[in-house]
Amino acid sequence: MTVDEIMELTNQKRGTIDQFRMEIQKYGLIEKHQALDLRAVTTFRKAVEYREAEQNTWSDSIQRAIQEEYGEEMKLPFIWTKEIILKNLLWQIENKKVDVVRVDNRVSAIGAHNEDFHIVYEVMISNFREMGKTIAAYNNSSGTDGNPVTTFVCKGKDYIYYLIGKYNTITKSEDIHVFYNDGIEFNIMKCEHICGGNSDKGNLDVLWQKCSTVAPMYS
């Protein structure tokens, strides 16, 4: 059906019909230039009923009608939020699903650091320094910004979380940056930055306090 036909049938404005059309297009239910079929028009009329009967917003009414009609056919977006990722990591630590270790800053008898030291300080902290040359959020980052007090490696069965303590030259505070590595061995192309922020606030504070209990400082 054309928009003019739907306007006449439903007594609704063109803008409202366009809003509905954009929603079902967003969920992959029609193609970009495809007209609304009878099923879609019936769904739109149901949204109009919800809007008029329950005084909901158009957005809420359209969402309800579309989800009721199309359900599993919809291409729904889904992401893991940073808060949930951190809360899950905290649960894994508390339930001993990961081994929490500190990064050993000590050198061996042959004068070398271990791999974790290389990954954290020579790769990750150094990368912040390089990003600071072009990204304002990391202005003036230095290769010496790493903080061993708030740095931990959480090793699971087939994955690794890195909690990287780093001095923030902009806020003048200590941050923690969380990375997830897909695999038991570090792979720079499979290592994702999850989030970063002040180590004294929120879930990041809870995480480093818990890790400090599990993995005390080297003597």
N, C-alpha and C positions, 0 to 999 in steps of 0.2 A: 504493500500500500504506500501511496505517496504521503508526504507530510501534510499536504492540504487535506487529503481524505481523512487522515487521523485527527487533524484539528477539528474538522466538521463532525466526526463521529464522537469525539470525546469532549469537545468544547474546551480544549486546552490550548495554551499558547505555543507557538512554534519553539520558543526557547526551552520550554519544559519538555517537549518531545525530543528536542536535540539533546538535552541533558540525559534523558533516558537512553537514547540511542548511543551516546558516548559511553555510558556505563556498560551496556551489554557488548559493545565493541571492545571495550577495555578487557573484558573477561573472555574474549575470544569466541563469543556466541554468534556474531555476524562479522562479515568482512567489511572493510572500510567503506565501500561504496554500495553495499548491499541494502536493499530496501527492507523495512520491517515486515515480516510475514504475519499471518494471523495469530500465531502463537505469541509472538512478541507484542503485538497490539493488545491481545487479551491480558498479557502480563502488565503492560502499561496501564490498562484500565483498572486492574487490581491495585496498582500503586496509587492511582487517583482515589480509589475507594478508601484506602488506608489513610491517605492525606486528609480527606474530607471527614472521615468518621472519627479519627483518633487525634487530630490536630498535631500530627508529627510533621517534621520537616520533610521537604521533598526528597532530600538525600536519604533519610531513614526509610521513608515509604518505598522509594525505588529499590533500595537494597533489600528490604523485606520481600517485596514481590519477586525480584529476580532470584534471590536465593531459594525461595519456596518453589519456584517453577523449574529452575535449571539445575540447582544443587550440584551434583558431582560433574556436570558438564562444564562448569566454570573453571577457567584457568586462574585460580586464586594465587595471589602473591603470598610468600611465606619467607620470613627471615628469622634467624635466632638473634634476639636482642643482646646487646653487650651485658646488660644486667643479668639475664638468665645464664649466659655463658659463665660469668664470674661466680654466680651462685652455684652452678653445677660443679665448677672447679673446686669451690670451697667444700661442697659435699664429698667430692672425690678425695680430698685431702683428709677430711674428718673421718671418712670410712676406709682409709688406707688403700684406696684404689690406685693411688700414684705414690711413687717414692720421691720424697722431697729432699733435695740436697742443695747445699750451697756451692757456689763456684769457688774452687780452691785457687786463691791468688798466689800460693807458694810455688816456687820453682823447684823442679826436680834436681837430682844430683848432677844432671848434665846441663842444667841452666835453662830448662824449657818449661813452659806452662802446658797444662793439659788441654784437651779439645774444648771443653766447656768454656774455659777462659778465652780461647780463640774465638768461639762463636759469639760470646757475649760482648767482649771488649774490642776485639779486633775486627769483628764483622758488624754487630748490631750498633754498638756505641759509635763506631767509626761511620756507619751509614747515617746516623743522626747528624753527625758533623757535615757530611757531604750534602744531605738534604737542606741543612741550614744555610747553604749558599744560595738556594733558590726558593725555599719555602719559609714564609714568614713565621709559621708556628714554631720553627726550630732555629730561629735566628741566633747566631753566635754560639751554637752548640760546639762542644769541644770533644776531642778524643779522651779527655780526662774527666768527663762528666759522670762516668759510671760510679754507682754506689754499691759496694759489696754488702752493706748492711741490709739492703732491701732487694737483693738479687737472689733468685732461687731458680732451680730447674726441677720441674715436676714431671717425672717419667712414668708414663702409663705402659700398658701392654704393647701398643703399637702406635703411640703418639707421644708428643712431648709438649708441655707448656713451659714457656720461659717468662719469668717475672723479672723484668729488668729495671733495677733502680738507676735513675738518671737525674742529675741536677738540671732544673729548668732555669735557664739564664734569663727568661722573660719574667716569670713570677717570683724568681729568687727562692724557690722552694724545691723540695725533693719530690720527684714524680716516680711512679711505677708504670712501665709499659708492659702489656701482656701480649705474648705471641703464641700462636698455636702452630706446631710443626706436624704435618701429616706423615707419620712414620717414626720409627724408633731411632733412626739416624737423622741428624740434621740435614735438611735439603733446602738450600736457600730459595729454590723455586717453589717449594711447597710449604713455606713458612709464612704465615699470615699474621699481620698486626691486628689484634683484636681491639685494643683501646689503650689509652694512657691518661694519667691524671695525677692529682695530688695524692701522695701516699698516706696522708693523714685524714682522708675523707672517704666515706662510703664503703663500698665493697672492697676497694683496693686496700684500705686501712685494715679491714677485717682479714683479708687474705694474707697480708704481710705479717700481721700479728700471729695468725695461726701457723704460718710457715716458720716463723721465728721459734715457736714452741716445739715444732716437730724437728727442725734442723737448726740447732744452736750454732753460734759462731765457732769457727775453728780456734783452738787455743794456741 
